[in-house]
Amino acid sequence: MNTLDFDKKPEDTRIVVAMSGGVDSSVVAGILKREGYDVLGITLQLYDHGAAVHRAGSCCAGQDIDDARRVCETLGIPHYVLDYEARFRETVINPFAEAYAMGETPVPCVACNQTVKFADLLATAQELGADALATGHYIRSRLNPVPGHPNRRALYRPIDSDRDQSWFLFATTQEQIDYLRFPLGGLSKAETRELAEEMGLVVAQKADSQDICFVPQGKYTDIINKLKPNAALVGDIVHLDGRVLGRHDGIVHYTIGQRRGIGVATGEPLYVVHLDARGRRVIVGPREALETHRVYLRDMNWLGDNALLDDAIGGFSCFAKVRSTRPPGEAVLYADDRGIYVDLAVGEAGVAPGQACVLYSAPGADARVYGGGFIERSERSADAEAALKALLQNKVAA
């Protein structure tokens, strides 16, 4: 086996590297080229928003494409640029705006990996005769054979927990995992930059890309207001107990769990506990009204060795993350007539519909990724649930 688990020589193994123009994917291309693989670099033109092209931390636009080209010239590998702007707008940007308008908190990086990178680009790599598609994500995969599938792979958290990107990759299908390779999973970010310097890559000290790469100046509300103007309609700020406390300029300016900048002062700390898109209401309450111990999931992607129902029908003990920056906490996954849901041992505050809930085998760096789903709804304390239900049942004047 070579270093990518193919039973042939590196020079006989063609690898397409998804190159964003950043240091991580550039080092992946450099590592594989140095090991003797037949490497092709592909960069996707995803968007062009003028100012965003020149903004530090943007991705796959303007300077980034030029940087990817220069890296490929340094490494002596072919480089191709594919125009995916229309596809990216259709599958990532538009759904992002629609979700925010509905009061959700979407994760566009997951949508991009699901559609553009690990579906469309992966298909292109296969058409080019590549044995695998390699990316600069910090996550690990290794062989996990089962009867009838000797090349089946499983995902694991990376060595560098500060760079862990497994939360953004939970929706990767088993078929995609078997085709993908992640050479940086065993490296720290510092080691990656050292390799870039050693290889003489122009991007060695380039700033990391931001999560929402397509938002000019980091103002996501500008994108939403342009694509979904109704999301900016004014409405009431309402307390859980029914009191109208003030007015807001659009629910897109608020997120679940927000405390600062709500726009009302009552002498008590208030948090956004629900966004009522239909009634154009921002519902606020005390911190304890945010505490969530159960989340219901949709669009579940299960990566366990058995079928989801076989594992979860009686409760599947695992560890869950509902935020990319939080460590996994103890949880139990269930699948029954109530749906697919996760009970969290320690309550989480600020859990919002549209966020991801990702499941792991353990809390540490060697934990296996069991997949996960998007949060459809969450359950708070009985008192908070009852108050919210009563409030939402009250019709709002147009």
C-alpha positions, 0 to 999 in steps of 0.5 A, spaced: 500 500 500 502 507 498 501 512 503 494 513 500 492 506 501 492 504 494 495 498 492 500 501 487 506 505 486 505 513 487 507 515 480 501 510 477 496 513 482 492 520 480 490 525 485 486 531 484 487 536 489 482 541 491 486 548 491 483 554 494 489 558 494 490 557 501 496 554 505 492 548 507 490 545 500 497 548 497 501 544 502 497 538 500 499 538 493 506 539 495 506 533 499 503 529 494 507 531 489 513 530 493 511 523 494 511 522 487 503 522 485 500 524 479 497 530 482 492 535 478 490 541 481 483 544 480 480 551 483 473 553 483 471 560 481 465 560 486 463 567 486 465 574 484 463 580 489 467 585 487 470 587 494 470 580 496 475 579 491 480 583 495 478 582 502 483 578 506 480 571 508 476 570 502 476 564 498 476 562 491 476 568 488 480 573 485 487 573 488 486 566 491 485 563 484 492 567 482 495 564 488 493 557 487 496 558 480 502 560 482 503 554 487 502 549 481 507 553 477 512 552 483 510 545 484 510 543 477 503 540 476 497 542 472 492 547 474 485 548 472 480 553 474 472 551 473 467 556 473 462 554 478 459 560 480 452 558 478 452 552 481 455 555 488 449 560 488 444 555 487 446 550 492 449 555 497 448 562 497 440 562 495 439 556 501 443 560 506 439 567 505 432 563 505 434 559 511 436 566 515 429 569 512 426 563 516 429 564 522 434 559 522 442 559 523 445 555 516 452 552 516 454 554 508 460 550 509 457 544 510 452 545 504 458 547 500 462 540 501 455 537 500 454 539 493 459 543 490 466 540 493 464 533 494 459 532 489 460 536 483 468 536 483 468 529 486 465 527 479 470 531 475 475 528 479 473 521 477 472 523 470 479 525 469 481 518 471 483 520 478 484 515 484 482 520 489 480 527 491 484 530 496 483 536 500 486 541 505 481 539 511 483 538 518 480 531 519 483 524 518 480 518 514 483 510 515 481 504 512 475 500 516 473 494 512 467 490 512 464 484 509 464 485 502 467 492 502 474 492 503 476 499 501 471 502 506 473 508 510 471 511 516 472 519 519 476 521 525 478 527 528 484 530 527 491 531 531 490 538 532 483 539 535 484 547 534 483 546 527 478 540 527 473 541 521 469 534 522 463 538 524 463 541 517 464 534 514 459 530 518 454 530 511 459 527 507 457 520 505 460 513 505 461 513 498 464 520 498 469 518 504 471 512 500 474 516 495 476 522 499 483 523 502 485 528 507 493 528 508 493 534 513 489 530 519 496 528 522 499 535 522 498 541 526 497 548 523 504 550 525 507 544 521 503 545 515 506 552 515 513 550 516 512 545 510 509 551 506 516 555 507 520 549 506 517 548 499 517 555 497 510 556 496 508 563 496 502 562 500 506 560 506 504 566 511 497 567 508 491 568 512 486 563 513 480 563 509 473 565 513 467 561 514 463 565 510 467 566 504 462 569 499 460 575 504 463 581 502 466 585 508 463 580 513 456 583 512 451 577 511 445 581 512 447 585 506 447 578 502 440 576 505 437 583 504 439 583 497 436 576 495 430 576 501 428 583 502 422 580 506 427 578 511 428 585 513 421 587 515 420 590 521 416 587 527 416 586 535 420 584 540 416 580 545 418 577 551 416 570 553 411 572 558 407 576 552 410 583 553 411 587 547 418 590 549 420 594 542 421 594 535 426 591 530 428 592 523 428 585 521 429 578 524 436 577 520 439 581 525 438 576 530 441 570 532 438 565 538 442 566 544 444 573 542 444 578 548 448 584 546 444 589 541 437 586 542 435 594 542 431 593 549 432 595 556 428 592 561 433 592 567 434 584 566 439 580 562 435 578 556 437 573 550 434 571 544 430 565 545 426 564 538 425 567 531 418 567 529 419 568 522 411 568 520 410 573 525 416 577 524 417 577 532 424 576 536 422 573 542 426 574 548 427 571 555 432 569 561 438 565 560 434 559 563 429 559 557 435 557 552 437 551 556 436 545 551 437 538 553 434 535 546 435 536 539 431 533 533 434 532 527 433 532 520 437 530 513 441 525 518 447 522 515 449 516 519 456 513 518 456 507 523 457 500 521 450 498 522 444 501 520 441 507 524 435 504 526 439 498 528 444 502 533 439 507 535 432 504 536 434 503 544 439 509 544 446 509 542 451 512 547 456 517 543 458 524 544 455 530 540 457 537 538 452 543 536 457 548 535 464 547 531 468 551 537 465 546 543 468 540 545 464 534 544 459 532 550 456 526 552 449 524 549 445 519 547 442 518 540 435 515 539 431 513 533 423 512 534 416 514 532 418 521 535 423 522 530 431 522 530 433 526 536 439 527 541 439 527 548 445 532 551 447 530 558 449 537 559 444 542 557 447 547 551 444 554 550 443 558 544 441 552 540 438 554 533 434 551 528 439 549 522 445 548 526 449 542 525 449 536 531 455 532 529 456 525 533 462 522 535 465 515 539 469 519 544 471 526 546 478 526 544 482 527 538 482 520 536 474 520 536 471 517 530 465 521 526 459 517 526 455 523 522 450 527 524 444 532 522 441 539 522 437 541 528 430 541 526 427 544 533 430 543 540 426 542 547 427 547 552 425 546 560 417 545 560 416 552 563 419 555 557 416 550 552 409 552 554 410 559 554 413 559 547 408 555 545 402 559 548 406 565 545 406 562 538 399 560 538 397 567 538 396 570 532 399 577 530 396 582 526 399 584 519 
